Amino acid sequence: MFERLLIANRGEIAVRVIRTAKEMGIKTIAVYSDADRDAMHVRYADEAYNLPGTTVRDSYLNTERILEIIQRSGAQAVHPGYGFFSENTDFARAIESTGVVFVGPPPEAIEIMGDKISSRIAATAAGVAGVPGTTEVLKSADEIVAFGENHGWPLAIKAAYGGGGRGMRVVNSASEAAEALASAQREALGAFGRDECYVERYLTWPRHVEMQIIGDAYDTTLWLGERDCSCQRRHQKLIEESPAPDFPDDMRSKMGEAAVKVARACGYRNAGTVEFLYQDGAFYFLEMNTRLQVEHPITEAVTGLDLVELQLRIAAGERLPLSQDQISHNGHAIEIRLNAEDPSGGRFVPSPGPITRFERPDGPGIRTDAGYEAGDAVSQYYDNLIAKLVVWAPDRERAIAKAIRALRETKLEGVTTTIPADLAILEHPDFHTAQHSTKWVEDRLDLSALTAPPITATSEETTTPTEVVAEVNGKRVAVKLFLSELVAPTPTNVPSPRRDTPAPRAARTQGPASKVGGGSGAVTVPMQGTVVKIAVQIGQEINVGDTVIVLEAMKMENSILAERAGTVSEIRVKPGDTVGTGDVVATIA
């Protein structure tokens, strides 16, 4: 077994891996960006090394710097977590070229399955049918239009090297194709370092059911059970459960066998997930995620297995300790993602900021995987997942009741969270009777009257670097200390008047992405973020609801809309600028 493990990730998944590694007696090494200098995963690890920069591309996607840290730290293995480099063939090969073990599948398997296009080809060759779609990278919006005219609308543009709904856009007509493709490519590049996309049919009312598989280097590949991940907004999961409700046993076995076929087709090793869409008694291959999934804890809850431990043991060359007929499932588990988003009115607007209070629920059958504690700040630069609440009970109804009780017991303040929306889902009759689908939250669940509790003003601490000289074992060393400074209390998600502009009205949202706008003639932003696109020009006539700028916050694109018609008289930002809550980005005369 390895003695030293580097975790090339952040947040709750880094903490999750660190905990199992420590139980196994493995020394843990964390990496962190400038924004994550005091993050929870840094505090939990045995050692931590800086990745200079704050953006994902400058820090957690900096292969050269990570390789330097591996050599410097003496790490023998690298766990990529999920997201970032977890499905990047070049990164896996770069790790293994140094003689260090990549805790995941072989690079060749990532190349086939991490690329969603080639995975479709491989699944078809293995006899597992997928949703009709293209098998080549999109070069222009014309290809999308041609596919739509041939197969019908709507369509889904997807990132070839991504997952988690990042880089996915639904196209309802030919007129939307060009902008949807550009937006998907921007988001994919920012999240995964690659912007290749493809297109496929968008099913009307499917359930998202995925199969957890695991394989070792001795030709043993097992399916560990399925997870229903149909409760989604913007194609990103909110609530997952295992086993899938109202799902026939014969379909479960067929899906498990199909997942194993797909895994064997690419010589897969380690943990992975084969995702399917299930509709009208049939299932279709969607993609394979060549990594650990966010929702892996519910599989652990019903099987009693530690998937991270199995990952590490397989990576170290050990055999799987069980066979397919030894896998048993007990009870029902539900996972609820606690995201820093304001779900008021069903908008799900990013809500970065400091966490002032975090009291976790307790009691039998409750587990919380968190990447933050009270006093930590949720950054605009990274994913908005704060924690995952996992509950287990002997049956589904009791698991739902336990999840509702645990959510009401959770005290998470300082940022707005998805807890009110989670409760609305769990308490809805459609959820209890398993009538939901991947479109249910956005198309059927009425969140128009939903309001999140207000955020009170808080005092924040910032750190300022100070150069000092110290002696270490008699050697003179120049070091940089980061000392805290107290910043005056300010509301975290309430826009404040800036410069000499009028105070903005409440943000407005519509459509599949967050679309928000300021009041009067001042177009303001309701959250911190980075400008990725200017959609208007000075002198341009615009109408109410037109996009003024596109803002990226917490790895999601948000269109800032005009709330009055008129002429654009001023644009105060440019692509790449960072803006804060309440900043005026343009004015309309």
Secondary structure, DSSP 8 states (H G I E B T S, - for coil): --SEEEE---HHHHHHHHHHHHHTT-EEEEEEEGGGTT-HHHHHSSEEEEE--SSTTTTTT-HHHHHHHHHHHT-SEEE--SSTTTT-HHHHHHHHHTT-EESSS-HHHIIIIISHHHHHHHHHHTT--B-SB-SS----HHHHHHHHHHH-S-EEEEETT--TTTT-EEE-SGGGHHHHHHHHHHHHHHHHS---EEEEE--SS-EEEEEEEEE-TTS-EEEEEEEEEEEEETTEEEEEEES-TT--HHHHHHHHHHHHHHHHHTT--EEEEEEEEEETTEEEEEEEE-S--TTHHHHHHHH---HHHHHHHHHTT---S--GGG----SEEEEEEEESEE-GGG--EE--EE--EEE---STTEEEEES--TT-EE-TTS--EEEEEEEEESSHHHHHHHHHHHHHH-EEESS--SHHHHHHHHTSHHHHTT---TTHHHHT---TT--------EEEEEEEEEEEEEEETTEEEEEEEEEEEEEEEE-SSS----TT----------SSSEEE--STTEEE-SS-EEEEEE---TT-EE-TT-EEEEEEETTEEEEEE-SS-EEEEEE---TT-EE-TT-EEEEE-
